[in-house]
Amino acid sequence: MKNIQLPMSPETARELKLGELVTVSGLLFTGRSRLHIRAVEEDIYPPIDYEKINCFFHVGPVMMKENEDWQVVSCEPTSSIRFERYGADVVKKFNLRTLIGKTTMGPRTAAALKEVGGVYLSKIGLSGNSLRKQIKKVHNVYFLDELGKTEATWIYEVEEFGPFFVAIDAQGNNYFEQLADDVSQRLPEIENELGIGQDYEFTEVNA
């Protein structure tokens, strides 16, 4: 399993294979819905050097202050597909090469990652409590008073953070889309083996 030093280069991103397990080490920034909306619609965003910190972690962490230092209580990745409306614009605006989250993202974000030479990394069976142990230092926070701890942007220094798997590669291929296509192709054969007729229809359930 590769440990990738952040910031990730486009050359490193393009070498990563779909489904490959990786960890990352270095600096990243966090954000959720408010970062996406404000950056795209209002041109308001954290004053970060995005060449040095080009890894965006989709998370609303649980934070606690001890004396003058912030500590991460939990940092469970949040579902990334809900950011698809703004994802491509944020990737291109900041020239991001690494996105980390949960589940997948859509075709616009995949195309943007292909354009800049970046990847989307998705969580496996990890808990936010486990991931917090790989955060070595909280360097800074932006918009804390305005947005609160969950929606604020935090700067973390991480070491062998993960593992995650490459869910969208730098060529724009999507692991979950390919998996869905594979399931669709194999489903008739599986249904035949189970004796399920071609005219079978699932029961419609009214919510």
C-alpha positions in Angstrom: 0.0 0.0 0.0 1.4 3.4 -1.0 1.8 6.3 1.4 1.5 9.5 -0.6 3.2 12.7 0.5 1.0 15.8 0.2 0.6 17.9 -1.7 0.1 15.3 -4.4 1.6 15.9 -7.8 -0.3 15.3 -11.0 2.3 12.7 -11.9 1.6 10.8 -8.7 -2.1 11.1 -9.2 -2.0 9.7 -12.8 0.0 6.7 -11.6 -2.7 5.6 -9.1 -4.9 2.8 -10.2 -8.7 2.6 -9.7 -9.4 0.6 -6.5 -5.8 1.0 -5.2 -5.4 1.4 -1.5 -3.4 4.4 -0.3 -2.7 6.5 2.7 -1.7 10.2 2.7 0.7 12.3 4.8 1.0 16.0 5.0 -1.4 19.0 5.1 -5.0 18.9 4.2 -8.1 21.2 4.7 -11.6 20.3 5.6 -15.0 21.5 4.5 -18.6 20.6 3.9 -21.6 22.3 2.2 -20.9 25.9 3.3 -17.4 25.9 1.9 -18.7 24.7 -1.5 -21.6 27.1 -1.7 -19.6 30.2 -0.5 -16.6 29.5 -2.7 -18.7 29.0 -5.9 -21.6 31.4 -5.4 -20.1 34.1 -3.2 -16.3 33.9 -4.0 -15.6 33.5 -0.2 -13.1 30.9 0.7 -10.3 30.2 3.2 -7.1 32.1 2.6 -5.0 29.0 2.1 -2.0 28.5 -0.2 -3.7 25.9 -2.4 -0.5 25.0 -4.1 0.9 23.7 -0.8 -2.4 22.4 0.6 -4.3 20.8 -2.4 -6.1 18.0 -0.5 -9.7 18.6 0.5 -11.2 16.3 3.1 -15.1 16.2 3.1 -15.8 16.1 6.8 -17.7 17.9 9.6 -15.4 17.0 12.5 -16.1 16.9 16.2 -13.6 19.2 17.8 -12.7 20.0 21.4 -10.4 22.7 22.8 -8.0 21.8 25.5 -6.3 24.9 27.0 -5.3 26.8 23.8 -5.0 23.8 21.5 -7.7 22.2 19.4 -8.1 18.4 19.5 -10.0 16.2 17.0 -12.6 14.0 18.8 -13.9 12.4 15.6 -13.5 13.0 11.9 -15.9 10.6 10.0 -15.8 11.4 6.3 -19.2 12.7 5.0 -21.0 11.6 1.9 -19.4 13.4 -1.1 -22.1 12.9 -3.7 -24.1 15.6 -2.2 -21.4 18.1 -3.2 -21.5 17.1 -6.8 -23.4 20.3 -7.8 -20.3 22.4 -6.8 -17.6 19.8 -6.8 -16.1 20.4 -10.3 -16.1 24.2 -9.8 -14.2 23.9 -6.5 -11.7 21.4 -8.0 -10.9 23.8 -10.8 -11.0 27.0 -8.8 -8.3 25.7 -6.4 -6.6 23.3 -8.7 -7.2 20.5 -6.2 -5.5 17.1 -6.8 -6.9 15.1 -3.9 -10.4 14.8 -2.6 -11.2 12.5 0.3 -14.7 11.5 1.4 -17.3 8.8 1.5 -19.2 7.0 -1.3 -18.6 8.6 -4.7 -18.9 11.8 -6.8 -20.5 12.4 -10.2 -19.3 12.9 -13.8 -18.7 16.7 -13.6 -16.3 16.2 -10.7 -14.6 13.3 -12.4 -14.1 15.4 -15.5 -12.6 18.2 -13.4 -10.2 15.8 -11.7 -9.1 14.5 -15.1 -8.5 18.1 -16.2 -6.3 19.1 -13.3 -4.7 15.6 -12.7 -6.4 14.6 -9.5 -8.1 11.7 -7.7 -11.0 11.1 -5.4 -10.3 8.8 -2.4 -13.2 7.1 -0.6 -13.3 5.6 2.8 -13.4 1.9 3.6 -14.5 0.3 6.9 -13.0 3.0 9.1 -14.4 5.0 11.9 -13.8 8.7 12.5 -12.4 7.8 16.0 -9.7 5.7 14.3 -8.8 8.3 11.8 -8.4 11.0 14.4 -5.4 9.1 15.8 -3.6 9.8 12.5 -4.0 13.5 12.8 -0.7 14.8 14.2 -1.6 18.5 14.6 -4.4 21.0 14.0 -2.6 24.0 12.4 -5.4 26.5 11.9 -9.1 27.1 11.5 -11.0 29.5 9.3 -14.6 31.0 9.7 -15.0 29.3 13.1 -17.1 32.1 14.7 -19.1 32.6 11.5 -19.9 28.9 10.6 -19.2 26.9 13.8 -16.9 23.9 14.4 -18.6 21.5 12.0 -18.7 23.8 8.9 -15.5 25.7 9.6 -12.4 24.9 7.6 -9.6 23.2 9.6 -6.0 22.6 8.6 -4.8 19.2 9.7 -1.4 17.7 9.5 -1.8 13.9 9.0 0.5 10.9 8.9 -0.4 7.7 7.0 -4.0 8.9 7.0 -6.4 6.2 5.9 -6.3 3.8 4.2 -8.6 5.0 1.4 -9.2 3.6 -2.0 -9.0 5.4 -5.4 -12.7 5.7 -6.3 -12.1 8.2 -9.2 -8.8 8.1 -10.9 -7.0 10.9 -12.8 -8.3 9.6 -16.1 -11.9 10.2 -14.9 -12.8 6.5 -14.3 -15.3 5.9 -11.5 -15.0 2.7 -9.5 -18.7 2.7 -8.5 -19.9 3.3 -12.0 -17.8 0.4 -13.3 -19.1 -1.8 -10.4 -22.7 -0.9 -11.3 -22.0 -1.7 -15.0 -20.5 -5.1 -14.0 -23.5 -5.9 -11.8 -25.9 -5.0 -14.6 -24.1 -7.2 -17.1 -24.0 -10.2 -14.7 -27.5 -9.8 -13.3 -29.4 -11.8 -16.0 -27.0 -14.8 -15.5 -27.5 -14.6 -11.8 -31.2 -14.4 -12.1 -31.2 -17.4 -14.4 -29.2 -19.4 -11.9 -31.7 -18.5 -9.2 -34.6 -19.4 -11.4 -35.9 -15.9 -11.6 -37.8 -15.4 -14.8 -37.2 -12.5 -17.2 -40.8 -11.3 -16.6 -40.3 -10.9 -12.8 -41.1 -7.5 -11.5 -40.2 -6.1 -8.0 -43.2 -5.0 -5.9 -43.7 -1.3 -5.9 -43.9 0.1 -2.4 -45.6 3.5 -1.9 -43.9 5.6 0.6 
